[in-house]
Amino acid sequence: MAKPKGNKSVIGEFVSTTLLAVGIALVLRTFLFEPFRIPSNSMQPELTKGDYIITSKYSLGYGRHSAEPLPFPVKRGRLFERKPARGDVIVFRPDGMDKNLIKRIVGLPGDQVQMISGVLHLNGERVKVESFGSEKRLDKYGNLQDTDVQRETLPGNEAVSIYDAMKNSPSDNTSVFTVPAGHYFFMGDNRDNSLDSRYSVAQGGAGYVPSEALMGKAEFVLLSVKDDFELVKPWTWLNVRGDRFFKGIQ
């Protein structure tokens, strides 16, 4: 007849099982997939505030932020690096910033990037942009505004939707940015409401982003919650956007 397990044996099994589960989760998060929550509307219409996305780590290799908040033994470059493509949506952490950003790569190392009259130019060529009318949406102050919807086609990519919320905004006309070797130039799809590589880190933007600062490629939206969703309030758990479950990211 088997003897009942003592309290010490039960506690020991619980601790070892918990440590094993934590270890597996840490390995998955470090080397395969990591979730992130979208905190703003700078990537609308592709991503919206409240989206929970899944990023793939293996698609880019492993840089110094791969095991955040733990240190990863790579200070320069990337381990098993796979270079991202123009048009990829990437989570990264700019040098000198203590938070993660998510934007779309528009400029590769050596590219010349410029905005002229609200239109992106790469290496002296105007990127193809088509107008798709406008839609009503709330601005950051909660006021309804007309926003132009456009379809932009980066070289070698499919067209993606972008927003042009303001004519003659400060970011509609820029000088020429020449992307340094080993760096990338990022922009938000909500062009007039995005602090991205058009602005330095000192200005609250991303500046030129070194390859080791990349964290993961955004693959899909797991779920999306509305502003009134709170995990500690079960009666708000149904306040989700039903059309965004497992939505692929273009």
Secondary structure, DSSP 8 states (H G I E B T S, - for coil): ------HHHHHHHHHHHHHHHHHHHHHHHHHTEEEEE--SSTTTTTS-TTEEEEEESTTT-B-TTTTTTS--S-SSS-BT-----TT-EEEE--TT-SS-EEEEEEE-TT-EEEEETTEEEETTEE-EEEEEEEEEEE-TTS-EEEEEEEEEE-TTS--EEEEE--TT-TTSS---EE--TTEEEEE-SBGGG--STTS-GGGTS--SEEGGGEEEEEEEEEEEB-TT--TT-GGGTT-B-TT-TTEE--
